[in-house]
Amino acid sequence: MRLPRATFLVLGLASLAPAWGCADAPITSDQLEADGLLRTPPPESTRDQSQFSIDRAAPQRAAVVHLSSVLANEATGAVQDRDRFAADVGTIHLHVRADGIDAPRAVTFRWIHGDSAIVVPGTLGPASTLQHAASVEVAPHQVGPWRVEVAAQPADGDAPEVLYTREFTVE
């Protein structure tokens, strides 16, 4: 029996595949380092792939930041957390504690009422207690639902990422 030339071509290409692994083959435990990264294949199996290799950067851990807040009439001293304020409150103060943050971080505080927002630049920093973060002046006619958002400073014109939201009512 005589095989067509295409069969020999396919068989010939299959013999050129590297013995260490195929691109669509599942990764096996013998191909992984202890830290979970792919092990560098032996030199005889890399062939001409060195032009595509990159340096391995040190892995980085994602920082998880947890924010706790108190909305209060008081700017300092003993504060009482509230979610409802009288229309004649004057000023509402946001006190924040940021757990899991290593260094001060620029943020904006957006006080939103209806279709308007008051944007206050600020900073979150590492602290073991609540810190006064931002305040907003409330006029007696600004009753209804409010929301304060803590947003990260955007990079390269991106939309700011909202890190935390707290809702309250002025009655």
C-alpha positions, 0 to 999 in steps of 0.5 A: 500500500502506498501512502499519500505524501501528505501523510508523510508530511504530517508524520514528519512534523509530529516527530519535530514536536519537543519531548518536554511538552505540547502547547495544548497538553495539560500542565503536570506536577513535574512541570511546576516549581514549589512556588507554583510557577512553571519550571524552566524546561531542560535546555535541549527542549527549548530549541529556538524559543530563547528569543521569546523568554522573559525574566521572571519578576518577583511575585507581588501580593495584592493588598486587601484594604478593609475600611470601617467608618463612622458618620457623626455630628462630632469632628473630634472626641467621642463620636456616635455613629449615625445613619440619620441626621436632623436637617439643621445638623450643619456639618457631617463628619466621616471618620475612617479606619483603613486596615491593610494599608501600608502607606498613605494613599490619595483618595477622594471623598464624594458626598452625593445628594440627588444629582449633585456631588461635593468632591473633597480630596483626602488621604487614607493612611495606616491607623489602628483607630478611627481618624477624621477623614472628611466633612460636608456642610449640609444646608437645612433644605438638603434633606433626603438620601445622601451617599459618601464614597471613598474613591481611589485616585485614578491612573492614566485617565481611568474612572476612579475605583470606589473603595467604600460607600456609606449611605445616610439620610438627612431629615 
